[in-house]
């Protein structure tokens, strides 16, 4: 009998052997323990009503070298921790509402100045008078108090409050405070080293200016080019992370902290990564599942509580740091809240997000220990380092608890406020049907529907494929299954519910109409007909059949580039469109598309129609960057085509024959669109036409709404009165 050789697998260390050699160095067990902490900490702490962020930090304290010594803070924790803090700052910038930031920029600057200068002054006084530090050491400690890190930001995203006013103001203030503290730190470091001359500051300003130019001028061009050329999900994800770390590395090369570069990179990517897209879902998932918890555990592993019980001087240092750091941030938040006229919950949120000291404080204290006032005498000793690390632990706990409490309060306030907008949402019958048949158009159609849907309703999409009834070979059925599977994958990656249906029908038009009524859908999103002969119409017989057979909204799209790379949306609106029963529905869809893609939107409409659009957007979507180009005497597609660039989206609002806003020349518009907008991204909207028949007819003229009729009578009377006069 032949003996089998002992497999190498049997020589792996057992759990007892691993535990016997602490700290554990086997990478498999290290990663398993970290994953166990990430999994179990939220499960346990949810029952204790403790924020998850606090649990990760406390778990790091427990398993770290100053606790049970299960794990050592090796290079893996330093690497993943660095990625984690960059991820926090990047997501804060990525989820930032740019329109809200622009709207609240004054509050952000004011709160940023307060939350930096008040802690700086109080910290400097405490360091000089209470701790008896030298002037350079006191200034450095004051810089640590002035800065803060958005450690508790994952709590905000979990509650869906990233666009709340207090959050936007706090995130903007974080960057102001960080930039001010880094500038003071740079000046202090240069002075201690004897380099802070005019040449030092000139070089710093030049490098910082080049950094901003590259970030806000070069980065967007590269990002837009990449997203248009490559649509593969993994490539896009890796590209985004690569650009974030490039921005962080460039910031460090300019003498700043990498977290500032990561945040600014997030601001740049806001235009290109809409909130409801699969890419955004992947970025948030990976960060919240792995990198951010790794960073928080690594912060906890730095904490050494032993000096607090053995050295009274260390206890005094920590007490002064915690009290001054917390009190100064609280005063800044309270003063700012009263100046801005905000609620108590808003003030608590501002305090919670600005209280935590982590990455910035660690970087600054490391600079202090590296600087020497005399040969061999560091600017800051290890006692200050231990005190800062303990302050980081306590400030992170306070920050997480305060942010969690304020988020609950803000969420409850939002639930208790019954507004017209919420009543409108409760009555919204949105249910979007997406017929799909051509594989190369599936992603465009599904992504467009996702961008235009109301995410708060969370009703999902209906994806439909029509199979011809005479399919005897089964080829069309297999094709239908592949198309629907692709649509399911796109929706799943965006975390959007979807209902897929494959339907047998004699022809496409009847199949879609029957499915529409059976599912009680509100509208249809279909692709533009692909012309096969010069005599083909722009819409094709399928789309035209749906337009004639349904009175609900139909949106026909043909995007020649990803929606997140559009620079502007141009909308052509017919006269009297505001009198159509489906007016608000299409305005709502276009507004959501503009908000998700971050595009400016220009409405070409009459003064009366533009006024109705402006009133609706100001009330329901005040953050839309809308512009208006009024016209009179009919809209000219030829003139508009000269202003619509290749990277614009042109939206044409049409009307069915016999309706309020229908004009005779609309019959020729298909030819004009095909002629003047060839090679440009298009969206053609046929609004809902389910108005009351009694309102749609007056004096035997079924095409004129009563209000529009009255307007025409007034114009006719004014015209003849002026002639008589």
Secondary structure, 3 states (H helix, E strand, C coil): CCCCCCCHHHHCCCHHHHHHCCCECCHHHHHHHHHHHHHHHHHHHHHCCCCHHHHHHHHHHHHCCCCCCCECCCHHHHHHHHHHHHHHHHHHHHCCCHHHHHHCHHHHHHHHHHHHHHHHHHHHHHHHHCCCCCHHHHHHHHHHHHCCCCCCHHHHHHCCCCCCHHHHHHHHHHHHHHHHHHHHHHHHHHHHHCCCCHHHHHHHHHHHHHHHHHHHHHHHHHHHHHHHHCCCHHHHHHHHHHHHHHHHHHHHHCCCCHHHHHHHHHHHHCCCCCCCCHHHHHHHHHHHHHHHHHHHHHHHHHCCCHHHHHCHHHHHHHHHHHHHHHHHHHHHHHHHHHHHCCCHHHHHHHHHHHHCCCHHHHHHHHHHHHCEEECCEECCCHHHHHHHHHHHHHHHHHHHHHHHHHHHHHHHHHHHCCCHHHHHHHCCCCCEEEECCCHHHHHHHHHHHHHHCCCCCCCCEEEEEEEECCCCCCHHHHHHHHHHHHHHHHHHHCCCCEEEEEEEECCHHHHHHHHHHHCCCCEEEEECCCCCCCCCCCCHHHHHHHHHHCCCEEEEEECCCCHHHCCEEEEECCCCHHHCCCHHHHHHHHHHHHHHHCCEEEEECCHHHHHHHHHHHHHHCCCCCEEECCCCCCCCHHHHHHHCCCCEEEEEEECCCCCCCCCCCHHHHHHHHHHHCCCCEEEEEECCCCCCHHHHCECCECCCCHHHHHHHHHHHHHHHHHHHC
